[in-house]
Amino acid sequence: MSSGVSEDKIPLGLGDPLIIWPTVEDVRCSLEGYAAGNAIPSPLKNVEKDFLKKYWAKWKARHTGRSCAMPHIKTYTRYSGQSLAWLLLTSANLSKAAWGALQKNNSQLMIRSYELGVLFTPSLIKHASGFSCTDDGIPSEDKYGKSSKSCEVKRTKLVTLAGQGSKNTDSSEVIPLPVPYELPPKPYSSEDIPWSWDRRYHKKDVYGQVWPRQVQLYTSQDS
């Protein structure tokens, strides 16, 4: 995950990892209140491990107006400013089940849950139409107005939505990606507590509810 180069082709090398994770206050004040925490399924025994404290970062999405919408999306990215070396959008969370664990004296990798994802990387691309869905088999012109006999090679550059208006210093094609959180992430303060869904919260949310929510069971006599 440390691979990638900057705009001047210098390898990025190892970076400081951060885990963007909603705080208890984020969930309490969210659009759905504590109920939104159902989509953030991590138990207390995981989020309160001491070694994780230095990695926690706040969930903020003011650039899309979604700071109060709690995330369930899983993304991994390497960035510099608003430029992206790569972005992985995937169903894989940070677990051994999804990423695998070495077993039998490191001789085999055990993966319990196979996940699906898409990796976006800047690269050289060729613009040309490549196939036809018509019976005559004649490819139509692509969006650049060029026929399939000619193609244009171009380098791409990945940026966040916040960085798509920045001046491009070369001829590369800028592709804005909707990174769901703000970059750079802001680390937790000393008062921030990572959300865990099996803890009790007595401070009422925006709907006047506590967590776990009190569920009223209805019987035939109530109807």
QUIBEL-V115809 format. One record per helix or strand of 2 or more residues. SS is the DSSP state (~ for helix, > for strand). FROM is the first residue (numbers start at 0). TO is the last residue. Records with the same first field share a line. If there is no record, write none. Layout:
BEGIN
SS: FROM-TO, FROM-TO
END
This chain:
BEGIN
>: 18-19, 55-56, 73-79, 82-89, 100-102, 107-109, 116-120, 123-126, 151-159, 172-176
~: 23-27, 32-38, 43-46, 49-54, 95-98, 160-162, 219-221
END
